[in-house]
Amino acid sequence: MSGLLDIFEAILAPPEKSSRRGGDQSRQQGRVQLPSLEPLPAPGSGGIGDVMHSVVQIVAMREGFMGGMTSAWTGSGTIVHPQGIILTNCHVANPRAMGMSSPPADRLGISITEKSDRAPALSYFSEVVAYNADLDLAVVRITHDVKGRPVRKLNLPSVAIGDSDDLDLGDKISIFGYPGIGGETVTFTSGNVAGFSGESGVRSPRAWIKTDATIAGGNSGGTAVNNSGRLIGVPTQAAAGSGVTPVDARPVLDTNRDGRVDQRDTPMAIGGFINGLRPVNLAIPLLEKAGMRIARDRSDHGDVQEHRAQPIRGFDFDRVREKPEFSNLLFSTQVTQDGRPIHPTHVIPSGVDEVYASFDYDNMKNGIAWSTVWMADGKIIIEQNENWDDGESGRKTVKISNRRGVPNGEYALVLGIGGEVAMEGKMAVGNRVDESDSEVSGRLVDSRTGRPIEGGLVIVLKPRVNLRSFLQTRKEEDVQSSTETDRNGDFTLPEQLPKGQAYSLVIASRGYRPLTVEGALRIGPGAPEQANVGDLELDPA
């Protein structure tokens, strides 16, 4: 088994070594080996079309039960080297490094901008190679394609690095990215340099470039270029400058795609105000850590990049695999012709005719038996048993469809290999939250010290599931919802709990005695839409 139940079992039976994925970047960098960078080709014309293809959407993904993947958050980035070096914000690539309450991402997907009128397709996976939390800047590097194969040679469109110190008041700035309020396609806005401001701890007097160009939520980490099409800044924050606040900012779109618009969505600015860009010159040390060498050439009224081979510690996904396996299951409403998902999500809007599920496969053999089972609200609606004929490794897509629209409900896809369950993923069609549901949150603390417990597991069982039976079998189908606590010990269940039910609770964390309570959560008919259970205490082992 995988996901939280794996970790739960490991807590009850302490492992020899921890194998948790997606930890802080400081833990990852020691096992990384990046290939050397090739010299950059001459930059293009710097026109809108050239810049647009260098803009990417970054999709943070979390592993669920049995290998299913869900989208946790999204942001924007800029390809600054053809071999897949991307500059973005730290809070997009690694929000935990910023002290933000967020679970670690298991994978960072990269969706490439192919056409201006089409949503970006998930095409690669990447890893963080350098970041500066104080500046909110980070560099990630593409390591694998969407089929899970390591990438060695890439030749992606990229933007040349400019000189942010050359900017002056009134200079025109063009901004590209994927703001939540801009729909699914790449968005272009423009404005002028409105000024500069400093910041405590930043030596340069240009800690911020102020601009009147529109920067909406989701555009963070995106692309800001000058008239020559060179990157001069990273859209980082709204309301730049001391004491400056947006005229009006509120949730107006379902940015986290949970089926509703509420305070959990990114506030969108309504009305004009001054936004902030991080000057690209502040990112040069991070780019050099990623293997880039930047030489200044003022003769072209800008800066030219020059890259030289440099040994850097990066991330290596190469693994020895022997057993046939499926992994990285993603749901979407669109796929490219070669099967790449477009805007993967686990909440599908109502009225969609087709829902796609794509997944990686490795070490498969033609002729081996495999199965596909689709379930809707706990009932099997499609069951297929076939012999594999797609080769050893790659990525495959399956789908469900209905001309009248796939009915609303909770769906599960179970994939099997050789008669055994290989992977399971879940998604919802339609608004999964209504007035009959409650969002449950709380905090996990040490009973002796009161200190928050990070990485604790909170598992809520389905109504009428026997607690003792679950502790013996640990079946996934008995779980209503589950999550991990953040660095502050806080948790919010990702699935809302239907009212009028009682739920058994299982809580565990390394170094503590597990807490198991039959019928612990009683969500009455009059329970609020958001219910906080307060502090839950664990006794040290």
C-alpha positions, 0 to 999 in steps of 0.5 A: 500500500502507499500514501497515508496508510503506508505511513500509518503502518510505519508509525505503528511498526517503526521502520528501519529508516524513514522513506517519506517523500517530499520533505524540505529542500534542505533534505533533498539537495544532498542526493542531487546530481544535475547534468552540466548545462550547455551554452545558450543559443542566441536569444530570439527576437524577444517578441510576445510570441517568443516570450509566451512559449517560455512561460510555464504553469507550475502544478504542485501535486500530492500523492493520495491513496494507492498512487493517485495524484491531486493538484495542491496549488498552481503558480507560474514560472519562466524558462530561462535556459533551454535545458529546463531551468525555470525561475519562479517564486519560492512560495510557488515552488516550496511554500514550507520554506516560506513558513507557510502552512502547506503540505510538501508537494510530492511532485512539481509538474510543469505545464508548457505554453504551446498556443495562446488560445489553449490551456497548457498541457502537463509535460514534465516533472521538476525539482527545486534546486535553489531558493531564497525564502527571504526574497521569495525566489526559487529555481527549479529544473525539469528532470522527467517527462510526463511519462516518467522518463529522465530527460537528458537533452532539452531545447525548450523556448527560453527568455534571456536575462535582462538587467533590472538596474537599467529600468527607469520610471515610465519604462514599459513592462509586459507580464505573462502568467497563469492567474486564476482570474484569467481562465485556463490560458496564458494571460498577457498584461502590460504597464509601466515602471511606477517606481522602486522601493527598498526592503530591510535585509536587501542590500540593493536599493531596488528590492522591489520594482513597482508597476501599475500592470495588473498582477492577479493571484496565480500569476506569482512566479511569472514573467515580466519583460522589458521592451527588448523581451528580456526578463527583468522581474518576477511578479511576486506580490500585490500592493508593493510598498509600505502601507499599500493595500489593494483597493478591493481583494476578495475570492471571486473564483474557485482557484483551488478547484474544490467546487466552491468559492470561499475564503480558501480561494486566492483573493483576486484584486478588483480595481487598480493599485501598485503591484510588485516585481522582484528584480531579476538581478536578485535572482542571479545567485540562485541561477548560478547555483542551478548551473548557469553563468551569466556574463553582462554585455551592454553593447546590445542594450541589455544582457546576454546569457552565457552558460558554462558546464558546472558540477551542481548537485541536483535531483536524480529520479533514476530508480531500479524497477523490477515489479510491474507498476502503475503510478502518478494517476491524474484526472482531467477533462482534456488531454493532448493528442499524445495523452498529456493531461491538461489542468489535472484536478480531482474536482470535475465541473458538472456537465462534462462529457468526458473525464480522462485518467492518465497514469505512468506504467513501468516494467509491464509485459505484453500479455499480462492481465490488467483491469480497470474498474470505475466506481460511482458513489461506491457502485461499480459502473465499468469493469474491464479485464484485458491483456496488456499490449502497450509495451514496457513503460510509458503513459496511458490514458483511460476515460469515462464518457456520457453524451448527456454529461457524466453524472455528479458524484464521487468517483473512484478508479481502481487499476489492477495488474495480474489480479491485484490492485495496483493503484487507486485514485478518487475524484468528484464530479460536480460541487462536492460541498453543500450545506449538508457538509462540514469542513473539519479542522483542528490542531495536534499537540503534545499533551505534556508540553502543548507544542504542536506536532508536525507530520501527525496523521489524522484519519477519519473512518466512514460511519458504521465502520468498526474501529477495531476491524480497521486497525486490523485490516487498514482497508482504504475503502473504510476511510472517509478522509485523512490528512497530515498536520503542518508545521504548526500542528494544524490540519483541515480534512480535505473532504467535508463530512456529511452532517448527521453522522458519527465518525471514528477517529485515528490519530498517530505520529512518530514518538507518540502513542496512537489515539483511537476513539470510536465515534469521536466526531459527531457531526450533528444536523445543525453543525456549522459549515466549518467546524474546528475541534480544537486541540487534540493531544497525543501522549509521548510514547 
